[in-house]
């Protein structure tokens, strides 16, 4: 069953205590000590034997999700956006609000220092869902929009049909998406190796007609989104990552050639 933001789900950590019993020696007496009982011990190859299949799936999903959508609080990305000949300084940072259900997180966006958008996500065992977008996450997908299948396998294709709901009402929409990679990517800022691309084609039933929106997003595992291009036929928005903070730079950006010296600020 999918979780929604209407319910706060608290998952208490489960701890398994393994108690080992040791035999006690007999005191010296005139009685003959009984022969020790040999107990066949079970070989434990790893703690995963104590984890259910469902829990294993959830753990794997969380690891895969964090590769494409890193969301540890404190992570921050500096980006550059261009549209209609204008350039914007963008900042995106991850947060997990106190009232967020388990598996949920948000990306908050700043443009030239001012808040402009919030994206709300939920990690499910089989997908990462986008629940809402827009200022404060005010536009809601009903049902939630899968943005990445889990596990993330190149060639995966999926579709969505639902409504984009806001305070002003709801409009019908569909999406057809595909994941490909790993591939190489070159931008005006740098170049990458082993990135994955998600292509999504949206049809949105606006009051004045159907709007066709094509979104292409490139992900570097461990770093997340490094480039996005959104084209609605009238405007093309290009967003490129400039730098990432909140983790040791050396852990993700080798000094030479790994991903060609991503600039750090």
N, C-alpha and C positions, 0 to 999 in steps of 0.2 A: 504494500500500500504506500502510495506516495505521501510524503509529508508536505504540508503547506504552512504558510506563515500564519494561518489562523489558529494554529495550535502550537504551544510551546512544549517541546519534547525534551525531557531530561533523561539522559542515559547515564546511569551510575556505573562507574568502572567495576568490572568483575574481577575479583582476585581469587585465585585458586591456591590453597595452602596444601602443600605436600608434606605430610607428617611421616617421618621415618622412625620406625621402632627398632631398638637394638635389644638383643637378648641380654639378660642379667646373669652373671656367673653364680654358681652354687657355692655356698659356704662348705668348707671341708667338714665332712661327717662320715659316719660309718656307712652311709647309704651310697649306692652307686649312682653316679650322675647319669641321667638319661641321655641317650644319644641325641645330638643336635638334629633338629628338623631342617632339612634343606628346602629352602623356598626358592622357586624359580622366579627370578626377578625379570620384570618386563623391561626391555631396552627402550629407552625414550630417545628417539633420534632428534627431536626438537620440541620446543614448547608448543608448536603448531598443532600437535596431536590433541591438545586440550581445547582447540578452537573449532567451532562448528563451521560447516561449509558456508553458511550465511555470513558469519563473522569474517571468514577469510575473504569472501567476495567484497565485503564492505571495506576491509583494510586495503585490498588491492585497488579498489576504486578510489579511495582517498589518496593513495600514492600516485596513481595515474592522474587524478584530477590536479594534484599539486604540481605535476610536471607542466601542465598546460595552463592552469589557472592558479599560480601560487597565491596563497591568501593568508600567510602568517601576518598577524597585526604588526605594523611597522614597516612592511615592505612598501617601497615607493618607486615609481617610474617617472622619469622626466621624458617628455615626448614633444615632438614638433608636429603641428597640424597645418595643412594648407587647404584652402577652399576659395574659389572665386578670386584667385590672385592675392589673397591675404594669407598671412602666416601668423599662427598662434602658438604661444608657449603653453604647453599642457602639462599637468601633473596628475597622476593617478596613484591612489594609495589604497591599500587593503585594510579592512576593519571587520571586526566581528562584534556587533553591538550586544549588550548584555541580554537583551530580550530575543536574540536570534535563536531559532531552533537549532538543534544539533545538525551539523552538516551544512549550515548556512553561513554565508559571508557576503560582504559588499565591496564593490569598488567605487570609490568616490573620486570625481573628476573636478579639477580646477582649470579654468582658462584665464590666463594672464592674472592669476592669483585669486579669482572669484569662483565660487562653487557654481557648476553648471549642470552636473548630472550625477546620478547614483544608479549603479547596476546591482541588482539583488540576485544572488545565485543560491542554489541548493545542490549538494552533492548526493546523488542517489546511487544505489549499487550498480545500476546499468547506464547512468548518464549524468552529465552536469546539466541542470536546468536553469534557464534564466526566468526568474519569476516576475521581475519588474525592471523598468528603466525610466529615464527621464529625471527631471528635478525632484529629488527626494524619493525616487523610485515610484513616481505617481502613476506611470503607465504600466498596466499589469497584463501579462500574457495569461490567457485562460483557454486551455490548460497551459501550464508552464512550457516554455519552448526549450527542447533539448538542443544544446549548443555543441555537445561533444558526447559521442557514445563511449561507454566504458566497458571493457578495455578499449583504448584508442588503437584501432587497427587500420592501416592504410587501405583505402578502397572502400571503407564503410560508407554506406549511403543511408539516409533517413529522411523522413518527411514529417511535417507538422501541419495541422489544420485547427484553427481556433479563432479567437477574437483578441484584439488589442483594446483593453478596457481603460477608460479614463473617466474623470469626473464629468466630462461632456458627453459620455455615452460609449458605445462600443462599435468597432468596425471589424468585419470579417477579414481574415488573412490566411495565407498558406505559405509554406516554405519547403523547398527541396534542397538538401544539403549533402555535401560529400567531403570526405577527408582523404588527402593524398600526402605522400611523403615517404621517407625523407627526401628533400630536394635542396638545391642551393638557391640563394636569394641575394640579389644585389640591390641596394638602395642608394640614395644620394649621400647617406651618412656613413654606411659601411656595407659589408657583405657577410653572409652567414652560410654555414654549412649545416646540413642535417636539420632543416626546419620542416614543419608540417603545415599544410595549407587546408583551411576549411573554406569551401565555397558555398554560399547560400543565396538562393534566388527566391525573393519574396514577391508575392502578389497581394497588395493591400487594397481593399474595396473602399476607396474614398468617396465622399458624396458626389464629387464631380467626375468620377471615373476610377478605373483600376490603375494603381501606381505599381510599376515594376521596379524593384530595388535589388541590385546585385551587391553582395558583400563578400569580400575576400579578406581573410585574416590568416596571417602567418605566425606560427608559434615556434619558439626555440625551447625545447624541453628544459625545465628547470628555471627558465626565465619568464616564460609566458609570451604574451603577444608582443611581437617586435614590429609588426606593420599591419595596417588595415586600410583597405580602399573600399569606399562605399559610393555607389553611383546610382542615382535615381533618374537618370536621363536628362536632368536639368542642372545638376550640381555634382561634382566629384570631390569627395572629401578624402584626403590622404593623411594618415597618421603614422609617424615613424618614431620608434623608441630611440632616445638619445643615450640614456644611462639608467641604471637600476641601483637602488640603495636598500640597505637593510640586511644585506648578506655580504660576506667577504667577497670583494670583487674578484680575487684570484680564484675563487671556487667556481666561478662561472665564465670568467673572461681570461683565457690564457694570454700571457704577455705577447705571444707572437702567433699569428696565423690561425689559431683555433677558430676564432670568429673575427679575425682581422682587426684586433685592437678597437673594440667598441669604445668610443670616447667616454671618459669618466669625469664627472664634475663634483 
